[in-house]
Amino acid sequence: MKILADENIPLVHAFFDSLGEVITRPGRQITRGDLEGISALLVRSVTQVDRALLKGSPVEFVGTCTIGVDHLDQAHFAEAGINWSSAPGCNANSVVEYVYSALCSLDVNWLKARVGIIGCGNVGGLLYRRLKLQGVECVCYDPFLSLEQNPDLTSLEDVLDCDLICLHTPLTKSGPHPSFHLLGEAELRRLKPGAVLLNAGRGPVVDNQALNRVLAGRPDLRVVLDVWEPEPDISLSLLDQVAIGTPHIAGYSHDGKLKGTEMIYQALCRHLKVSPGLSLRELVPPLADNRLQCPPGDDWQSLKSLVASVYDIGADDSALRQLAVDGVEGFGRGFDGLRKHYPVRREFHNYRVEPAQGQALSPRLKTWLTQLGFGVADSN
């Protein structure tokens, strides 16, 4: 069989070569002509897989190595008898760590904030559980959940009154609760003074033009955007006004992307009715140099330094802003280039924090680090 895959899927040849001939292409450039003779199509979120792309093609399986599925035409899949699979939860931890990294960069101690989460699925649900574990006051808006599933459900208006609002909802334009432009100008203007708004879900959930207008008159608001409307040709004036802007890479940890590849490999094996012969455990060795020495300072300063040493979100922000400095022509290609050539970013659980010589980690810092996923050494 022939398999067409987005070139940005890591370990795509290592996993799929045993199942067929693997051909790779840039995700945004996949066309109907590329699908001649293709039985399986493997994508990420930048490829719109719909009737126009697939009609009349021999594709019988579509796999997306992502949590989100708004780029997949599921109705056409059902009509055409195409089997498909996503990778739910594969990069949830990566996005949650992005949130913590952004807050550390902004010097926002979430333990002292009232946090609102919009969308409590794989990502938002994990963030919610992590924050509750840390004793954070947290409320959620998700009309698809019940109070039995989440006792902290409340209204959208109540969430918008929080100190910190995090959006992790998929993009929907129909149904009883569409998320498209869920936050428009009226919702954005009601944010409390000094609030932090973070969107690492889907760009059009926030009306970007309205956000641009609101920020022009509300310098007190701090906004973190990893997703934009539209991508990749985003509003440069909005980029200039946000506190942190990144090129849709919140879920781009190396661990998360690898997990997505493995999940789709397993799904294709099920489709082909063969037993999976490979796993990440066999293909990816543990991180060798994984020891971090705790820097001096109080617990909050030490935590911020340790988080930044593993994931410096400021570097992603700087790289995106440099594209604007270099000129607007080709910005979209540059945006995609930052994603394609994104450096390897490992998740916190790969690292072990040790105290400096003659020092000890405070019980509070050890608890804090453990809750974020770091390994912690008791002594030298």
N, C-alpha and C positions, 0 to 999 in steps of 0.2 A: 504494500500500500504506500501511497505518497501522503506526506504530512506537511502542511504549510504552517509555519510558526512565526510569530513576531520575533525579530532578532534580539529583542531585549529580554526574552525569557531566559533566565540563567539555567545552566546545565541542560539546555534543551536537547543537545546531541547526546549527552551522557545518559539521559533518561529514555529518549525516544528512538534512538538509532536502532535499538533492538526490535522495535515494532514496525519499522518501515523506513523509507527514504525521506529524510528531513530536509526541507527547503526553508530558508529563512528570508524574511523581508521586513523593512521598516513598517511598523504597525499602521501608521497613518496612510501608507502608500499601497496597501493591499487593495487590489481591484478584482473585478469579476474575471478578467483575463488571467489572473494568477491562479485561478481555481480549476483550470482544466486538468483533469486527471487526479485531483486532490480528494482524498477520502476523509481526512481529518484536518480541521482548522483550529489552531491554537493561538489565542490572542491575549492582549491585556486591554485596559479600559479605553485606549485611544482608537480602537477599531470599531466602527459601527457595523455590526453584523446583522443585516436586515434582508428583506426580500430582494431589494435591488442588487445587493452583493451576491446573494446565493441562488437566485432563481435560475433554474436550469442547470445548476452545477451538480457534480457528483458527490458533493460533501454530505456525509452521513453522520458526522460527529463534530460538534463545536465545543471547545473547552476554553474558558477564560480563567487565567491564573490570578484572579482577583476576587475580592468579596463582592463588589458591586456588579450588578447585571443590567443596569439601565441602558447599556450599549448593545444589548442582545434583544432581537425581535422574537420573543418567546412564542408569540402567536403564530408567526410563520414557521417556526421550528415544529410546532404541533401539527400544522397543516401539511407540512412537507415530510413529516415523519423523521425529522432530524433529531438524533439524540444529543443532549448537551449537558454540560456540568460547569459549575463555578467552584471557587475555593473558599467557602465561607469560613471566616475566622483566621485565614492564613496570615494576614498582616495586621490583625487587631492589636497585638501587643506593640508592634512597630508604631502605629498611630498613637497609642496611649503614651508611649515614650516620647513621641514628638510633642505631645501636649505638655508633659513635664519639662522637657527641654526648653520649650518656648517660655514657660512660666519662670523657669530659672533664669533665662536670658533677660526677661523683663523685670526680674527681681520681685516677682509676685509669689508670696508664700501662700499656697492654696489652703494650708491648715487654718489660716485666719480669714478665709473667704467663704461666702455663701455661693455655692457652685450650682449652676443650672445646666442640664444636659438635654439637648433636643435630639431625639433619636436614640433609643436604648437597645439596639440590636447587637451584633457581634462586637463592634468597636465601642459604642456608647455604653453598652452593658458592662463591658470589661472595665472601662474607665469608672463607671459608677461603683462597681464592686471594689475596685482598688481604693477609691476615695473613701468609701464607707469603712473599709478596713482601717484607714488612717484616722477615722473619727471626724471626717469633714462633713459639715452640714450640706446636704445635697438634695436638690429637687429635680424632677425629670418631666419632660413632655414627650409622650409617645402615645398617640391615640389608638395604636394597635395592641397595646398591652393593657392588662387589668391590674387592679390594686393587689390581687393575689400574686401576680408575677413581679410587681414592683410597688412596694408600699409607699414610695416617695413620689408617685405620680401626682402631677398638679396641672394647672392650666398653663398655656403658653404665656399669658400675661404675667403670671407669677414667676416663671423662669426668666423672663426678660427683666425682672426687677432684681436679679442676682448681681453680685459683684463680678462674677466670671461666668460667661455663657459659652458653652462648647457645642458646636453643631456636628452631628455624625449621622445624618439621615441620608438615605438614598434619594435619588432624583425621580420624582413621579409627577406626571402632568394630568392624570386622570384618577378616577376612583373617589372614594368618600373623603380622603384627606390628602390631596396633592401637595407635594412639597415645593414645587416650582414657585420661586419668589415668596416663600413662606415668610421671610423677613423683608418687607417692603419699607418704604419711607416712614410710614406711621410707626411701625414696630421699632425701627432703628432710632427714631427720634425720642422714643420713650425710655431708652436705656438710661440708667442712672448715671450721675456724674462720676467720672473716673472708671467706668466699667471696662472690662476686657472682653472682647468678642473674638472667638476663635472658630474658624471654619476649616475642618479637615475632612468634610464629607463630599459634597458635590457643589461646584461653584454657583449654579443658578438657583440654589436654595435661598441665596441672598441676592436681592436685586442690586447688582454691582453699580449701576448708574445712580440709584438712590443712595447707596452707601457712599459713593464719591461726593454727592451733594451734601450729605449729612456731615461727613468728616471735615468738609471745608469750613463748617461753622461750629464744629465740636472737637476742638483740639484736645479736650480732656479724655476722649475715648481712645482706647488702644486696641487696635485690630490686628489679628494674626490671620493671614490668608495663605493656605496651601493650595486651594482650589479657586478657580476664577470663572468669570462669565464674560466673553468666551475664552476657551483655550485653543491654541497656544497664543493667539494674538490678543493679549490681555490689555486692559486699560493702564497705560503708563502713568497717567495722572493719579489713578487709584493706588498703584504701586508706590508712588511718591508719598502718599498720605498714610499708608499702613505702617504699623510699628515693626512687623516682621512679614516679609513676603517670600514664599518659596515656590518652586515649580512643580507642584503636585507630586511631592516625594515623601509625604508623611508616612506612607506605608512601604517605603522603599528600603527598609532594612534588609540586609543580605539574608538574614534568617527568615524574614517574612516572605521574600520573593522565592527563596528555595522551597519553603513549605508549600507555596502555591503551585510550583512546578510539580512537586511530588504528588500533591492531591489530584492534579489533572492527569498525571501519568497513571495513577491508580484508577481514575475514572475511565480513561481510555482502555486500560486493561480489562475493566469490567465490561465495557462495550464490546471488546473483541473476544471476551470470554477466555482470557488467558490469565495465568497467575502472575502478579507483579514479581519481577526478579531482582529489582533494585530498590534501595531506600537511601535516604539522606545519611543514615548512620554509616553506610558503606562508602558513600561518595564524598562526604565532607568530614575531614578530621576536626577534632576539637581545637579551639583557638590555643595556640602555643604560648604566646606572650600575653597572659591575661591578668597579671598582677598590677594593681593600682595602689600606690602609697597615698594615704590620706594626707592632704595638705593641711597646714596650720590654719587656725581661725576658729570662730565659733561654729556650731553645728550647721547653721544655715549656709554660711560661707563655704564650709567644707563640702556640703552637699552640692551646691551650685558648681564648684570647681570640678568635682568628680563627674557630675553629669556632663559638663562641657568637655571634659577630657575624653569621654566616650562618644558623644555626639555634640559637635559644635554647630548648632543651628544657625549661628551668626554667619558661618561660612556659606551656607545655602542662601541666606538672605543677600549677602554681598555679591554672590555670583549672579543672582537674578538682576540685581540693580546694576551690575556692571554691563549687562546686555543693553540696558537703556542708555547708559553713558556712551556706549560704543556706537549708538545710532539705532533708529527704529527699523531701518531696512533689514530684513532677515531676522527680526526679533522672534517670530514664531519658530523658525528653524533653530534658533539658539535656545529657545525654551525647551524644545524637544531634545536638543543636543545635551542639555544639562541632565535630562532624564536618562538618555541613552548612555552617557558616560558618567553616571553617578558613582561616586567612590563607594567602596565597600564600607558599610556601616553595620556593625554588629550590635546586638541587643544587650541590655544590661546584664542579663543572666550569664553571659559569657565571661564576666569579669569578677575578680575577687579583690576586695578592698582590705588592705593591711594598714595597721597603724605605723606611723613613723617610728624610727628607732628610739626606744626609751619612752614612747608615748602609749596611750591607750585610747580606743574609741569609746566615746560616751555611750551609755546604754540607749539614750534617745537617738543618737546618730545611727547606731547599729540597727535599731528597730526601723528607722526611717529607710535606711539603705536596703534592708531585707524586704520591706514592703514594696520597694520599687523594683526588686528583682535581683539586686546585686548579691553576690556571695560575700560573706564577711568573715575575716579571720579574727580569732579572739586575742591573739598576741603575736609577737615576732617569732 
